[in-house]
Amino acid sequence: MLVLGAGGGEGLLVGDMLFQLVMFIVLLVLLRIFAWTPLMNVMKEREDHIANEIDTAEKNRQDAERMSQEAQEELKKTRQEAHQIIEEARKTAKEQEQEILNSARAEGDRIKESAREEIEAEKDKAIQALQDHVASLSVQIASKVIEKELSEQDQEQLINEYMKELGEER
């Protein structure tokens, strides 16, 4: 046996050291095969899983941003369309109001004209009736004058009587 050290039996045995060194190397190899490699695989899987989760989260965030942007644009477009519809409705209402006013004015003018024509016709009838009545009275007066020779005073009295009759008939 090979012993290192100076003296009595307390030295280091080279064979024990070599054996322990070989055992330590075997232990390292076994640890690498059965512990380190599976541990590294688990760590790699965990790293891949986290990377996938981060990628998925980033993709979801981008999708959410895109959809939010699309929703904002759609809302803006809808508001513009609603504003345009309201403006068109106001314009149509204004045009209808003007049409109604023009129609009412035309109807009013037509009614006025019709009333004027009716008044004129009634006036003409009244004048014609009055002329007929005056003519009739004139004929009656003339026939009375012819029938009876009257003095000037009698003629005035007769004319006044017929004028009274004319006034009462109105």
Buried (B, 14 or more C-beta within 10 A) or exposed (E): EEBEEEEEEEEEBEEEEEEEEEEEEEEEEEEEEEEEEEEEEEEEEEEEEEEEEEEEEEEEEEEEEEEEEEEEEEEEEEEEEEEEEEEEEEEEEEEEEEEEEEEEEEEEEEEEEEEEEEEEEEEEEEEEEEEEBEEEBEEEBEEBBEEEEEEEEEBEEBEEEBEEEEEEEE
